[in-house]
């Protein structure tokens, strides 16, 4: 959704279905946030973005998350 700002607003929702421990959920959020920060530098228009990861993200490393988000970001 376009937000008519010069920056992006992103939120990541990691439910208890993904991981029961808050430490694990926060780790997933931090990894996604770090990957998003590297992708938003290339774009200029602001959007509101909500990311809801699946349980498979627990097995993924940062480079996989980054490449998946870059694929989505380009499309």
PyMOL commands that set and color helices and strands:
alter all, ss='L'
color gray80, all
select helices_A, chain A and resi 22-40+55-59+62-74
alter helices_A, ss='H'
color red, helices_A
select strands_A, chain A and resi 9-12+48-51
alter strands_A, ss='S'
color yellow, strands_A
deselect
rebuild
show_as cartoon
